[in-house]
Amino acid sequence: MLDHDEHHWWYRGRRRIVRAELDRLPLRAGGDRVPVRVLDAGCGSGRTLDELRDYGDVTGIDLSEDGVAAARARGHADVRCGRLETLPWPDGSFDLVTCLDVIEHTPDDRATLRELRRVTAPGGYLVVTVPAYGWLWSNHDVVNQHHRRYGRRTLRAAATEAGWQLERITSFNGLLLAPAAAVRLAQRLRPGDIEQHESDLQVGPAWLNGALELPLRAEAAWLGRGRTLPAGLSLLALLRNGAAAGGPQPAARQAAAT
């Protein structure tokens, strides 16, 4: 993953999808506003932190020491090594949290989501992406140490049981759903495939890599208009740490008020 996240069509496309979602939120830093505090939980090499700088002051955390070193080498000084179940920040530290294809790696996704909510300010947001459809379980999931894939119902249940308010949920990466399903289901017919330890994350020829990114560009434009997609290899959920009207505000706005 650290080798491929700069150029692989999947990571490039997912960044477009996430930016389309973030651009719809009132979180832009600039002018006289106090910058929002942004956490990328499971930041890997820090490539997504590069994008998140447009929205505020960025912080990252990752379980991988190699990932943390790579993120710091990119110029992100505030990156720590640690587990998402025990985050090293006080309650309400961040206005925006992203957690992109991470909670499927954690043994207890409810515990992870509760801890992410703890460090999110009242009224703050979490953008989470996960792999979709348990019936698509394959070598890719085994090699990448997934504990589960998600349907809309299971993702919604995990989020709401952890105390989040679900603002919206959508599929993405829909064009490749049918061919990917055919390949992964065919793999199950070949004995020993699960033990071959092969991942889907391979960068092919430049022309193919670019072509595969094009559908995600189109999906990002669609989702950026507030629309949703009915099916795809991944799910995105926008969650909010709900606050009553007139109640506490996100951390950056509290700071501005004082």
N, C-alpha and C positions, 0 to 999 in steps of 0.2 A: 504493500500500500504506500509506504514512504517513497518507493521508487517511482510510482506511477501517478501520484495525485496531481502533479503539475500539468501533465499532458494527456492523460487518459480521458477519452470522450465522456466516460461516466462521471468522473469527478468534475470535469469542466461543465458538463450539463447540469449536474446537481447544484453547483455554485450559481448557475443562472436561475435555477428554480428557486433557490433560497433567497437570492437577491430580489427576485420578483415579489416574493412574499414580504420581505422586510421593507421594500420600498412603499408598501401599502400602509405601513405603521408610522405613527408620529414620533419617530425616533432619530431623525437626522440631527447630527451635531452641527454647530456653526453659529456665526454671528455672536450675539451676547448670551446665547443659551449655554448653560452648563452642560458639557458633554455627558451623554448617558454612559453608564458603565456596562460593558458587554463581556460576557463569559462564553467561551467556546469550550464546552465540556466534552472531552475526547478530541483534543485539537490536532492530534497527529503531528504532521510536519510543520504546522502553522500556516499552511497555504490559505485556509479559510480565514485565518486571522488577518491576512492581507486585505481581504474583502471587507471584513467587519470594521476595519479602521474608518471606513466612510460613515459609520453610524455612531461612533463614540470611542471611548478609551477601552482598549481590549486587554483581556486577561485570558489565559488558557490553562488547561490542566489535562494531563494524559497519563495513563498507566505506564506507557513505554518510555524508558529513559532515552532511547534513541530518538523517539518522536520529540521529546522535550528538548534534546540537544539540537535537533534540526530546526525546531521553532525558534529557539534562541539565536541560532545562526542566521535566521532570516531577519533578525532585528527586534524580536518580540521578547523584551526583557522579563515581563511579568508572566512567566509560564512556569508551572510547577508540576512535579511528578506526584501522582496520588490517585486514589480510588474515588469514584463518583459517589460511593455510598457514605463516605466520610470526608466531606469537603472542608478545606481549612479556612473558611471565611465566615464572618458573623451573619446572623439573620438579615435578610433584606439587602444584601450587598450589591445586587445587580438589577438593572432595569430590563435587560434583555439577555436571555441565555439561548444558545443554540446547542443542540445535541444531535449530531448527524450520523445516523447509522451506528449508534453506540449502545443503546439500551438492550438490544438483542444479545450483546456480549455479556451482560451482567446476569448473575444467577437470580437475583430478585429485582425485577424491573420496578415493582411498586416502591421498594426501599430507595432505589435510585431516583425515581421521580419525586418522592417525598423530599429527599435531600436537595434536589434541584429546586424544588418549590421553597424550601427553607431559605436558600440564599437569594431568592428572587424577591424583589420589593413588592409590596402590595400594589396591584395594578400592572405589574411587569409581565413580560411575555416569555414564553418558551416556544421555540420552533424545534420540532423533533421530526426526524425522518427514520424510517425503518423498512426492512425488506418485507414484502407482502406475500400472503398466501402460504399457509403451512404445507399445502399439498405440493409446493414447488421445492420442498427440502431436497438438497442435493449435495454433491461433493463440495461445492463452493461454501456451503454453510458449515460443513464439517471442518474444512481446512481453516476457515476464518473464525472458528470457535464460537459460532452462534449457539445460543440456547433455544431460540425460537424464531419463527417468522410470524407476522401479524395479519389479521383481518381488521376491518374497521371496528367491528364490535369488540375485539380483544384489546385493541389499542385504546379505544374510548374507555373501556372498563378500567384498564391500568391507570389511565390518566385521572379519571374521576375518583377512583378509590384512593389515589394519592393526594386528592384535594384540589386538583386543577379544574378550571372551567374550560370546556372545549369551545373555542371560538369557531373553528372550522377544520375540516379534514378533507383531503383529496388524494387521489391516486396520481402518480406520474410515471414516466417511462412506459407509456402504453403501447407504442408501436412494436416494441420487441417482445411484448408479453406472449403472443402466440408462438413465435419461433423458439423463444427461450423455454417455454413450457414443453414444446415438443422435444427439444434436446434433453431437458432434464428428466422428463418421464421416460425417454428412451434409455437413458443411462441406467435406470433401475432394472432394466431387462438384462444388463450385462453383469454377470456375477463378479464381485470383487471391486466394482467401481468405487464404492464408498471408501475403500482403503487405498485408493490410488493417490489421494492427496493432491488433487489438482484444483486450482482456483480459476475463476473466470477472468481475473484481472490480468489480461495480457494485452499489451499495446501492439496492434497490427500495423499494416502499412499506413503511412500518413493519410493517404486518400480515404481509406476505410475509416480511420479514426475520426476524420473530419465529417464524413458522411453520417456516421452513427450519432454524432452530436447534433445534427440538424433537427431531428424531431424534438429534442429537448429544448432547443432554441424556440421552436414554435410553441411548445407546451408552456415555457416560461412566459411568453407573450400573452398566452391565453389566461394563465393563472394570475398574471399581473393585473388583469382586468377584474379580478374578483370572482372569476369562474372556477369551476372544478372539473375534474376528469373522473369518469366512472370506473376505470380499471387501469392497472399498470403494475409493473414489477415492484414498485415502491409506494409507500404512503407518506404523506406529510401532514402533520397536525400542528395547528396554531393553538397554543394553550395560554391561559391567563391566570395569574394569581389574583383572584377576584377580590375587589374591595368595594364596600358599600359606598353609595353616593355620598360625597362629602367626607369620606374616610381618608385613610392614608394615601399618599401619592407615591409614584415611583421615586427611587432614590435621588435621581438627578433633579427632579422637580422639588423634592424636599430641600435639597441643598440650595437651589435657586431661591426658595422661599425664605431661607434663613440668611 
